[in-house]
Amino acid sequence: MEKIIQAVRIRDKMLQCRKSAKFLKGDKWNSEFKYYKDIIEAVMLKNKCDELKAVILLHELKSVQENGFLSMMIFATVAEILEPEK
């Protein structure tokens, strides 16, 4: 049960990141989304993994760990991939 609660919390944080990213990027969201989606898909292809594992791998990079905005954009993009907002 604890793992389900943790998964729900992670999902909620990712959706919050998407909301914030869309607000901050405004009209540029679509092009930013495409840019980060390409990166995530490249990580998935290289590592033969799904989106969530790609997020974990990207967050192991020091450059991502040190850049909160980059981290938010990665989470926001994965949220949009997994649960597209209509």
Residue pairs with C-beta under 8 A, 6 or more apart in sequence:
11 79
13 75
14 75
14 76
14 78
14 79
14 82
15 79
15 83
17 72
17 73
17 75
17 76
17 79
18 75
18 76
18 77
18 79
18 80
18 85
20 72
20 76
21 29
21 32
21 72
21 73
21 76
21 77
22 29
22 76
22 85
25 32
32 73
33 76
33 77
33 80
36 73
36 74
36 76
36 77
37 77
37 80
37 81
39 58
39 74
40 51
40 54
40 55
40 58
40 74
40 77
40 78
40 81
43 49
43 54
43 57
43 58
44 50
44 51
44 53
44 54
47 53
47 54
47 57
49 57
51 78
51 81
51 82
52 78
54 78
55 74
55 75
55 78
58 64
58 74
59 65
59 71
59 74
63 70
64 70
64 71
64 74
65 71
